[in-house]
Amino acid sequence: MKEKQMPKYLQLKQEILTWLHTGRLKPNDQMPSENEIAEQFQMSRQTVRQTFGELEQEGWLYRMQGKGTFVSTPQTQKSRDVQTIGILTTYISDYIFPHIVRGAESALRARGYRLVLSSTDNDKDKEKESLTMMLSQPLSGLIIEPTKSAEGNPNLNYYLSLDYQHIPYLMINERYPEMNCPSLVVDDEEGGFKAAQHLIELGHRKIAGFFKTDDLQGVNRLKGFIRAHHHYQVPLLPELVIHYTTEEKRQKPYEHALSLLGHVDERPTAFVCYNDELAVHLLEAVRTLGLQVPQDVSLVGFDDSSLAMATEVKLTTLSHPKTELGTDAAELLIDMIENKRVTGRETGKIYKPELVVRESTIRLS
Protein backbone atom coordinates (compact mmCIF):
# COMPACT_ATOMS: atom_id res chain seq x y z
CA MET A 1 0.00 0.00 0.00
CA LYS A 2 1.34 3.43 -0.91
CA GLU A 3 0.97 6.63 1.07
CA LYS A 4 -2.21 8.51 0.23
CA GLN A 5 -1.47 10.62 -2.81
CA MET A 6 -1.89 14.37 -3.02
CA PRO A 7 -5.52 15.24 -3.84
CA LYS A 8 -6.24 15.36 -7.56
CA TYR A 9 -7.36 18.98 -7.48
CA LEU A 10 -3.94 19.99 -6.08
CA GLN A 11 -2.13 17.97 -8.73
CA LEU A 12 -4.19 19.72 -11.41
CA LYS A 13 -3.65 23.09 -9.75
CA GLN A 14 0.13 22.69 -9.90
CA GLU A 15 -0.08 21.60 -13.53
CA ILE A 16 -2.10 24.70 -14.49
CA LEU A 17 0.26 26.96 -12.55
CA THR A 18 3.13 25.42 -14.52
CA TRP A 19 1.32 26.33 -17.74
CA LEU A 20 1.09 29.92 -16.53
CA HIS A 21 4.68 30.20 -15.31
CA THR A 22 6.16 28.69 -18.47
CA GLY A 23 4.11 30.90 -20.79
CA ARG A 24 2.11 28.04 -22.27
CA LEU A 25 -0.94 30.11 -21.32
CA LYS A 26 -0.65 33.90 -21.46
CA PRO A 27 -2.72 36.71 -19.89
CA ASN A 28 -6.28 36.80 -21.24
CA ASP A 29 -5.90 33.42 -22.98
CA GLN A 30 -9.01 31.29 -22.63
CA MET A 31 -8.61 28.19 -20.52
CA PRO A 32 -9.66 24.80 -21.92
CA SER A 33 -13.19 23.95 -20.82
CA GLU A 34 -13.92 21.93 -17.69
CA ASN A 35 -14.97 19.02 -19.89
CA GLU A 36 -11.73 19.15 -21.91
CA ILE A 37 -9.53 19.20 -18.83
CA ALA A 38 -11.57 16.48 -17.12
CA GLU A 39 -11.12 14.26 -20.17
CA GLN A 40 -7.41 15.08 -20.57
CA PHE A 41 -6.52 14.30 -16.94
CA GLN A 42 -9.11 11.56 -16.35
CA MET A 43 -10.82 13.29 -13.46
CA SER A 44 -14.31 14.49 -12.64
CA ARG A 45 -15.71 17.89 -13.64
CA GLN A 46 -16.25 18.57 -9.94
CA THR A 47 -12.49 18.23 -9.33
CA VAL A 48 -11.74 20.57 -12.23
CA ARG A 49 -14.33 23.06 -10.95
CA GLN A 50 -12.73 22.98 -7.47
CA THR A 51 -9.31 23.69 -9.00
CA PHE A 52 -10.64 26.56 -11.14
CA GLY A 53 -12.37 28.00 -8.08
CA GLU A 54 -9.15 28.13 -6.04
CA LEU A 55 -7.19 29.66 -8.93
CA GLU A 56 -9.89 32.29 -9.38
CA GLN A 57 -9.84 33.13 -5.65
CA GLU A 58 -6.06 33.51 -5.80
CA GLY A 59 -6.27 35.81 -8.82
CA TRP A 60 -4.72 33.54 -11.42
CA LEU A 61 -7.93 33.10 -13.44
CA TYR A 62 -11.15 35.03 -14.04
CA ARG A 63 -14.52 33.90 -15.34
CA MET A 64 -16.72 35.67 -17.88
CA GLN A 65 -20.39 34.75 -17.82
CA GLY A 66 -21.31 32.77 -20.91
CA LYS A 67 -17.81 32.87 -22.36
CA GLY A 68 -15.59 30.75 -20.12
CA THR A 69 -12.52 31.06 -17.91
CA PHE A 70 -9.48 33.16 -18.78
CA VAL A 71 -5.94 33.81 -17.51
CA SER A 72 -5.64 36.97 -15.43
CA THR A 73 -3.20 39.74 -16.29
CA PRO A 74 -0.10 40.04 -14.08
CA GLN A 75 -1.51 43.25 -12.61
CA THR A 76 -4.66 41.44 -11.52
CA GLN A 77 -2.61 38.62 -10.05
CA LYS A 78 -0.46 41.01 -8.07
CA SER A 79 -3.46 42.99 -6.87
CA ARG A 80 -4.59 39.95 -4.94
CA ASP A 81 -1.48 40.46 -2.79
CA VAL A 82 -1.15 36.71 -2.19
CA GLN A 83 2.45 35.80 -1.47
CA THR A 84 3.84 32.57 -2.88
CA ILE A 85 6.03 30.04 -1.12
CA GLY A 86 7.70 27.25 -3.04
CA ILE A 87 8.25 23.73 -1.74
CA LEU A 88 10.93 21.65 -3.42
CA THR A 89 11.10 18.02 -2.28
CA THR A 90 12.63 14.84 -3.68
CA TYR A 91 9.15 13.36 -4.09
CA ILE A 92 5.60 14.67 -3.72
CA SER A 93 3.04 11.89 -4.04
CA ASP A 94 4.97 8.90 -2.62
CA TYR A 95 5.67 7.50 0.81
CA ILE A 96 5.70 10.09 3.65
CA PHE A 97 5.90 13.14 1.39
CA PRO A 98 2.14 13.80 0.98
CA HIS A 99 1.94 14.20 4.76
CA ILE A 100 4.79 16.72 4.80
CA VAL A 101 3.22 18.70 1.95
CA ARG A 102 -0.24 18.66 3.52
CA GLY A 103 1.15 19.93 6.81
CA ALA A 104 2.92 22.80 5.05
CA GLU A 105 -0.04 23.63 2.83
CA SER A 106 -2.44 23.80 5.77
CA ALA A 107 -0.20 26.25 7.63
CA LEU A 108 0.42 28.37 4.53
CA ARG A 109 -3.26 28.64 3.61
CA ALA A 110 -4.11 29.61 7.18
CA ARG A 111 -1.65 32.51 6.91
CA GLY A 112 -2.81 33.59 3.45
CA TYR A 113 0.05 32.21 1.39
CA ARG A 114 -0.08 30.38 -1.92
CA LEU A 115 1.92 27.18 -2.48
CA VAL A 116 3.90 26.12 -5.54
CA LEU A 117 5.24 22.55 -5.56
CA SER A 118 8.08 20.91 -7.43
CA SER A 119 9.93 17.62 -7.05
CA THR A 120 13.36 16.39 -8.10
CA ASP A 121 12.87 12.60 -8.06
CA ASN A 122 16.16 12.69 -6.14
CA ASP A 123 17.97 13.76 -9.33
CA LYS A 124 20.36 16.72 -9.22
CA ASP A 125 19.64 17.78 -12.81
CA LYS A 126 15.94 17.94 -11.94
CA GLU A 127 16.84 19.90 -8.81
CA LYS A 128 18.53 22.45 -11.08
CA GLU A 129 15.44 22.63 -13.32
CA SER A 130 13.16 23.08 -10.31
CA LEU A 131 15.32 25.81 -8.79
CA THR A 132 15.41 27.59 -12.15
CA MET A 133 11.63 27.46 -12.33
CA MET A 134 11.23 28.66 -8.74
CA LEU A 135 13.64 31.57 -9.21
CA SER A 136 11.81 32.67 -12.36
CA GLN A 137 8.73 33.75 -10.41
CA PRO A 138 8.12 36.16 -7.53
CA LEU A 139 8.63 33.92 -4.51
CA SER A 140 8.47 35.08 -0.91
CA GLY A 141 10.37 32.04 0.36
CA LEU A 142 11.33 28.42 -0.21
CA ILE A 143 11.15 25.14 1.72
CA ILE A 144 13.75 22.76 0.25
CA GLU A 145 14.63 19.13 0.73
CA PRO A 146 18.18 18.57 -0.53
CA THR A 147 18.67 16.09 -3.37
CA LYS A 148 21.27 13.37 -2.73
CA SER A 149 22.68 15.47 0.08
CA ALA A 150 25.64 13.13 0.64
CA GLU A 151 26.92 13.68 -2.91
CA GLY A 152 27.77 17.37 -2.79
CA ASN A 153 25.89 20.39 -4.05
CA PRO A 154 26.53 21.08 -7.75
CA ASN A 155 23.64 23.56 -7.71
CA LEU A 156 25.28 25.75 -5.07
CA ASN A 157 25.09 28.84 -7.29
CA TYR A 158 21.28 28.68 -7.20
CA TYR A 159 21.29 28.63 -3.41
CA LEU A 160 23.76 31.51 -3.33
CA SER A 161 21.39 33.34 -5.67
CA LEU A 162 18.63 32.93 -3.07
CA ASP A 163 20.95 34.50 -0.50
CA TYR A 164 21.90 37.31 -2.89
CA GLN A 165 18.25 38.08 -3.65
CA HIS A 166 17.38 37.95 0.08
CA ILE A 167 14.79 35.23 -0.47
CA PRO A 168 14.31 33.40 2.84
CA TYR A 169 14.61 29.62 2.68
CA LEU A 170 15.06 26.63 4.94
CA MET A 171 15.75 22.94 4.46
CA ILE A 172 13.91 19.86 5.69
CA ASN A 173 15.06 16.28 6.40
CA GLU A 174 18.67 17.35 5.80
CA ARG A 175 20.81 20.36 4.92
CA TYR A 176 23.71 20.83 2.55
CA PRO A 177 26.60 21.20 5.01
CA GLU A 178 27.94 24.42 3.47
CA MET A 179 24.62 26.27 3.75
CA ASN A 180 23.82 28.38 6.80
CA CYS A 181 20.04 28.26 6.54
CA PRO A 182 17.70 26.86 9.23
CA SER A 183 16.84 23.18 8.92
CA LEU A 184 14.21 20.89 10.39
CA VAL A 185 15.62 17.38 10.63
CA VAL A 186 15.18 14.08 12.38
CA ASP A 187 18.08 12.90 14.53
CA ASP A 188 18.80 10.09 12.10
CA GLU A 189 21.94 8.91 13.89
CA GLU A 190 19.96 8.46 17.08
CA GLY A 191 17.31 6.56 15.11
CA GLY A 192 19.87 4.19 13.65
CA PHE A 193 21.31 3.67 17.14
CA LYS A 194 17.88 2.93 18.64
CA ALA A 195 17.03 0.43 15.90
CA ALA A 196 20.19 -1.60 16.50
CA GLN A 197 19.96 -1.16 20.27
CA HIS A 198 16.45 -2.63 20.30
CA LEU A 199 17.61 -5.75 18.47
CA ILE A 200 20.76 -6.14 20.53
CA GLU A 201 18.70 -5.94 23.72
CA LEU A 202 16.49 -8.70 22.29
CA GLY A 203 19.57 -10.93 22.05
CA HIS A 204 20.41 -10.53 18.35
CA ARG A 205 24.10 -10.59 17.46
CA LYS A 206 24.00 -11.03 13.69
CA ILE A 207 22.20 -7.91 12.52
CA ALA A 208 22.35 -6.83 8.88
CA GLY A 209 21.92 -3.15 8.08
CA PHE A 210 20.66 -1.76 4.77
CA PHE A 211 21.23 1.96 4.20
CA LYS A 212 20.80 4.33 1.25
CA THR A 213 23.94 6.41 1.42
CA ASP A 214 23.53 8.99 -1.33
CA ASP A 215 21.64 11.12 1.20
CA LEU A 216 22.84 12.20 4.62
CA GLN A 217 19.80 10.67 6.33
CA GLY A 218 21.04 7.22 5.34
CA VAL A 219 24.65 8.04 6.18
CA ASN A 220 23.63 9.15 9.67
CA ARG A 221 21.34 6.16 10.24
CA LEU A 222 24.26 3.92 9.30
CA LYS A 223 26.49 5.87 11.67
CA GLY A 224 24.07 5.23 14.54
CA PHE A 225 23.79 1.56 13.59
CA ILE A 226 27.57 1.16 13.79
CA ARG A 227 27.77 3.18 17.02
CA ALA A 228 25.29 0.86 18.74
CA HIS A 229 27.42 -2.17 17.87
CA HIS A 230 30.50 -0.46 19.30
CA HIS A 231 28.61 0.70 22.39
CA TYR A 232 27.37 -2.82 23.20
CA GLN A 233 30.62 -4.44 22.03
CA VAL A 234 28.83 -6.54 19.44
CA PRO A 235 31.09 -7.48 16.50
CA LEU A 236 29.80 -6.19 13.16
CA LEU A 237 30.75 -8.29 10.15
CA PRO A 238 31.55 -6.15 7.08
CA GLU A 239 29.30 -8.26 4.86
CA LEU A 240 26.32 -7.40 7.07
CA VAL A 241 26.44 -3.71 6.11
CA ILE A 242 24.82 -3.09 2.73
CA HIS A 243 24.80 0.41 1.28
CA TYR A 244 23.13 1.43 -1.94
CA THR A 245 22.06 4.45 -4.02
CA THR A 246 18.64 5.68 -5.12
CA GLU A 247 19.08 4.00 -8.49
CA GLU A 248 19.93 0.67 -6.82
CA LYS A 249 17.15 0.65 -4.22
CA ARG A 250 14.87 -1.86 -5.96
CA GLN A 251 17.50 -4.55 -6.65
CA LYS A 252 20.68 -4.36 -4.61
CA PRO A 253 19.23 -4.62 -1.07
CA TYR A 254 16.79 -7.34 -2.15
CA GLU A 255 19.51 -9.43 -3.81
CA HIS A 256 21.85 -9.06 -0.82
CA ALA A 257 19.05 -10.05 1.54
CA LEU A 258 18.41 -13.22 -0.47
CA SER A 259 22.13 -13.99 -0.47
CA LEU A 260 22.54 -13.46 3.27
CA LEU A 261 19.47 -15.50 4.14
CA GLY A 262 20.58 -18.31 1.83
CA HIS A 263 23.51 -19.17 4.11
CA VAL A 264 21.64 -21.23 6.70
CA ASP A 265 24.44 -21.55 9.26
CA GLU A 266 25.55 -17.90 9.00
CA ARG A 267 22.16 -16.34 8.43
CA PRO A 268 21.55 -12.95 10.12
CA THR A 269 18.73 -13.03 12.65
CA ALA A 270 17.63 -9.42 12.10
CA PHE A 271 17.55 -6.61 9.52
CA VAL A 272 17.70 -2.87 10.17
CA CYS A 273 16.27 -1.06 7.14
CA TYR A 274 16.81 2.46 5.86
CA ASN A 275 13.05 3.03 5.85
CA ASP A 276 9.68 1.26 5.96
CA GLU A 277 9.51 1.06 2.18
CA LEU A 278 12.67 -1.03 2.14
CA ALA A 279 11.51 -3.09 5.12
CA VAL A 280 8.35 -4.11 3.24
CA HIS A 281 10.47 -4.95 0.18
CA LEU A 282 12.82 -7.14 2.24
CA LEU A 283 9.85 -8.79 3.93
CA GLU A 284 9.08 -10.19 0.48
CA ALA A 285 12.63 -11.52 0.23
CA VAL A 286 12.25 -13.31 3.56
CA ARG A 287 8.99 -14.93 2.45
CA THR A 288 10.43 -15.90 -0.94
CA LEU A 289 12.82 -18.23 0.90
CA GLY A 290 10.02 -19.76 2.95
CA LEU A 291 11.06 -17.91 6.10
CA GLN A 292 8.93 -15.85 8.46
CA VAL A 293 9.12 -12.47 10.18
CA PRO A 294 9.78 -12.34 13.09
CA GLN A 295 10.19 -16.07 13.80
CA ASP A 296 13.23 -16.41 11.52
CA VAL A 297 14.23 -12.80 10.91
CA SER A 298 13.34 -9.71 12.92
CA LEU A 299 12.81 -6.53 10.93
CA VAL A 300 13.04 -2.82 11.87
CA GLY A 301 11.99 0.00 9.54
CA PHE A 302 12.16 3.77 9.83
CA ASP A 303 9.62 6.64 9.45
CA ASP A 304 6.48 4.98 10.90
CA SER A 305 4.75 5.42 7.55
CA SER A 306 1.40 3.89 6.61
CA LEU A 307 3.42 1.03 5.08
CA ALA A 308 4.36 -0.03 8.62
CA MET A 309 0.74 -1.06 9.16
CA ALA A 310 -0.02 -2.24 5.61
CA THR A 311 1.33 -5.79 5.79
CA GLU A 312 0.16 -8.80 7.79
CA VAL A 313 3.17 -8.33 10.07
CA LYS A 314 3.04 -4.83 11.55
CA LEU A 315 6.49 -3.23 11.46
CA THR A 316 8.60 -2.16 14.38
CA THR A 317 9.93 1.19 13.22
CA LEU A 318 11.25 4.63 14.20
CA SER A 319 8.97 7.65 14.15
CA HIS A 320 9.16 10.59 11.74
CA PRO A 321 7.21 13.83 12.39
CA LYS A 322 5.88 14.09 8.79
CA THR A 323 2.85 16.44 9.01
CA GLU A 324 4.30 18.20 12.05
CA LEU A 325 7.55 18.80 10.16
CA GLY A 326 5.66 20.31 7.22
CA THR A 327 3.62 22.56 9.50
CA ASP A 328 6.66 23.65 11.52
CA ALA A 329 8.65 24.38 8.35
CA ALA A 330 5.89 26.57 6.94
CA GLU A 331 5.40 28.43 10.22
CA LEU A 332 9.13 29.06 10.61
CA LEU A 333 9.50 30.29 7.03
CA ILE A 334 6.53 32.66 7.38
CA ASP A 335 8.07 34.03 10.58
CA MET A 336 11.34 34.56 8.70
CA ILE A 337 9.45 36.44 5.97
CA GLU A 338 7.19 38.54 8.19
CA ASN A 339 9.27 39.09 11.30
CA LYS A 340 12.77 39.11 9.81
CA ARG A 341 13.68 36.32 12.19
CA VAL A 342 17.30 35.24 12.45
CA THR A 343 17.92 32.94 9.49
CA GLY A 344 21.01 31.01 10.62
CA ARG A 345 21.20 27.32 11.31
CA GLU A 346 20.59 27.84 15.04
CA THR A 347 16.90 28.58 14.35
CA GLY A 348 16.18 25.06 13.07
CA LYS A 349 14.71 22.08 14.88
CA ILE A 350 15.81 18.51 15.56
CA TYR A 351 13.13 15.86 16.10
CA LYS A 352 14.02 12.86 18.26
CA PRO A 353 12.77 9.62 16.71
CA GLU A 354 10.91 7.23 18.98
CA LEU A 355 11.01 3.47 18.70
CA VAL A 356 7.56 2.09 17.83
CA VAL A 357 7.54 -1.60 18.74
CA ARG A 358 5.08 -3.79 16.86
CA GLU A 359 5.13 -7.37 15.58
CA SER A 360 8.21 -7.60 13.35
CA THR A 361 10.80 -8.02 16.12
CA ILE A 362 11.13 -10.84 18.62
CA ARG A 363 13.45 -11.86 21.44
CA LEU A 364 16.03 -14.39 20.29
CA SER A 365 15.61 -17.61 22.24
Secondary structure, 3 states (H helix, E strand, C coil): CCCCCCCHHHHHHHHHHHHHHCCCCCCCCECCCHHHHHHHHCCCHHHHHHHHHHHHHCCCEEEECCCEEEECCHHHHHHCCCEEEEEEECCCCCCCHHHHHHHHHHHHHHCCEEEEEEECCCCHHHHHHHHHHHHCCCCCEEEECCCCHHHCCCCHHHHHHHHHCCCCEEEECCCCCCCCCCEEEECHHHHHHHHHHHHHHCCCCCEEEEEECCCHHHHHHHHHHHHHHHHCCCCCCHHHEEEECHHHCCCHHHHHHHHHHHCHHHCCCEEEECCHHHHHHHHHHHHHCCCCCCCCCEEECCECCHHHHCCCCCCEEEECCCHHHHHHHHHHHHHHHHHCCCCCHHHCEEECCCEECCCCCCCCC
